[in-house]
Amino acid sequence: MAVLLNRAYQGRLAGTVNEFTAEVEAALIAQGLATASVIGSATTGNQNVGSTYSGTVAIAAGSSSVVLTSDIIKANTKVWAAVAQAAADGTLLRVERVLTADGQVTIYGTANATATTLIDWAIIPTLGLVPAQ
C-alpha cells in the first residue's frame, strides 16, 4: 500500500504519495495525516520535490524524461531511479540514465512513453548527507 500525505511528514511534501512500513502508514491514516492511496496516482511531469529523499513520479505519454528540482540535489548527488510498474508502456521499458546538476536531476527513459509511466526514485545518502528525520 501507499499513502497520500495530507500534511508534510519527515521531509516529504503534503499532497505526495509515499510508501512507508505498514505500521507507519496505519498510524498516519489513524491520525488523519494521510489517506490510503496507490502509487499509480503519482503526479505526471516535472516536479519540485523540496527536501524529499524518495518518491514516485510519472513520465507523461509522449515524453521520455522527467525533471525533479530540489535544493538538496547537487551535481555529485547519487540518485537511483527505476520503472515502477510491470506493464503499461511498450516503449519506455527502463530508466536509461540519471543526470544530476545543482538543484535538479533529470531521469531519462529508453524512449518516448506511449502511456503514463511510473518511476520510483531515491537520493542515495553519501558521506555528509543525512536524510531529515
C-alpha positions as CSV (number, residue, x, y, z in Angstrom):
1,M,0.0,0.0,0.0
2,A,1.0,3.7,-0.1
3,V,-0.4,6.8,1.5
4,L,-1.3,10.3,0.2
5,L,0.1,12.8,2.8
6,N,-2.4,15.4,3.9
7,R,0.5,17.2,5.7
8,A,4.3,17.2,5.3
9,Y,5.9,14.3,7.1
10,Q,9.6,13.5,7.6
11,G,10.7,15.9,4.8
12,R,8.0,14.6,2.4
13,L,5.6,17.2,1.0
14,A,1.9,17.2,1.6
15,G,0.0,16.1,-1.4
16,T,2.5,13.4,-2.4
17,V,2.1,9.7,-2.5
18,N,4.7,7.8,-0.4
19,E,5.4,4.3,0.9
20,F,6.2,3.6,4.5
21,T,6.1,0.5,6.6
22,A,2.6,-0.9,7.2
23,E,2.7,0.3,10.8
24,V,3.7,3.9,9.9
25,E,1.1,4.1,7.2
26,A,-1.6,2.8,9.6
27,A,-0.6,5.4,12.2
28,L,-0.6,8.2,9.7
29,I,-4.1,7.2,8.5
30,A,-5.4,6.8,12.0
31,Q,-4.1,10.3,12.9
32,G,-5.7,11.9,9.8
33,L,-2.3,12.8,8.5
34,A,-2.7,10.7,5.3
35,T,-5.2,8.7,3.4
36,A,-4.7,5.3,1.8
37,S,-3.6,5.5,-1.8
38,V,-1.8,3.7,-4.6
39,I,1.5,4.6,-6.2
40,G,-0.4,4.9,-9.5
41,S,-1.6,8.3,-8.5
42,A,1.8,9.9,-8.9
43,T,1.8,13.4,-10.4
44,T,2.8,13.4,-14.1
45,G,5.6,15.7,-15.3
46,N,8.4,17.8,-13.8
47,Q,8.2,18.4,-10.1
48,N,9.8,20.3,-7.3
49,V,10.4,17.7,-4.6
50,G,11.5,20.0,-1.9
51,S,13.6,18.1,0.8
52,T,12.0,14.7,-0.1
53,Y,14.6,11.9,-0.4
54,S,12.4,9.5,-2.4
55,G,9.2,9.2,-4.2
56,T,7.4,8.2,-7.4
57,V,6.9,10.4,-10.4
58,A,5.3,9.8,-13.7
59,I,6.6,10.4,-17.2
60,A,3.7,11.5,-19.4
61,A,2.8,9.8,-22.6
62,G,4.8,11.4,-25.4
63,S,7.8,12.2,-23.2
64,S,10.9,10.3,-22.4
65,S,12.1,12.2,-19.3
66,V,11.1,14.0,-16.1
67,V,13.0,16.7,-14.1
68,L,13.0,16.8,-10.3
69,T,14.1,20.0,-8.7
70,S,15.3,20.4,-5.1
71,D,17.8,22.5,-3.2
72,I,19.3,19.2,-1.7
73,I,20.4,17.9,-5.1
74,K,23.9,18.8,-6.2
75,A,25.9,17.9,-9.3
76,N,27.5,14.9,-7.5
77,T,24.4,13.7,-5.7
78,K,23.7,10.0,-6.4
79,V,20.1,9.3,-7.4
80,W,18.6,5.9,-8.1
81,A,15.6,5.5,-10.5
82,A,13.7,2.6,-12.0
83,V,10.4,2.0,-13.8
84,A,7.9,1.2,-11.1
85,Q,5.2,-0.9,-12.9
86,A,5.1,-4.3,-14.6
87,A,3.3,-3.2,-17.8
88,A,1.8,-0.1,-19.0
89,D,4.1,1.2,-21.8
90,G,5.6,-0.9,-24.6
91,T,8.4,1.6,-25.4
92,L,9.7,3.2,-22.2
93,L,10.8,-0.1,-20.6
94,R,13.5,1.2,-18.2
95,V,15.5,4.2,-17.0
96,E,18.3,4.8,-19.4
97,R,20.3,7.4,-17.4
98,V,20.0,9.8,-14.5
99,L,21.8,13.1,-14.8
100,T,22.3,15.4,-11.8
101,A,23.1,19.1,-11.7
102,D,23.0,21.7,-8.9
103,G,19.3,21.9,-8.0
104,Q,17.9,19.2,-10.3
105,V,18.0,15.7,-11.6
106,T,16.8,14.6,-15.0
107,I,15.6,11.0,-15.3
108,Y,15.6,9.6,-18.9
109,G,13.7,6.6,-20.1
110,T,14.6,4.4,-23.1
111,A,12.1,6.1,-25.5
112,N,9.1,8.3,-25.6
113,A,6.3,6.8,-23.4
114,T,3.1,5.7,-25.2
115,A,1.3,5.7,-21.8
116,T,2.0,7.3,-18.4
117,T,4.9,5.5,-16.9
118,L,5.7,5.5,-13.2
119,I,9.3,6.0,-12.0
120,D,10.4,5.3,-8.4
121,W,13.4,7.4,-7.4
122,A,15.6,7.9,-4.3
123,I,18.6,10.0,-3.3
124,I,21.3,7.7,-2.1
125,P,22.8,9.2,1.0
126,T,26.6,9.8,0.8
127,L,29.1,10.9,3.4
128,G,27.9,14.1,4.9
129,L,24.3,13.8,3.6
130,V,21.9,12.8,6.3
131,P,18.2,12.4,5.5
132,A,15.8,14.5,7.6
133,Q,14.1,12.7,10.4
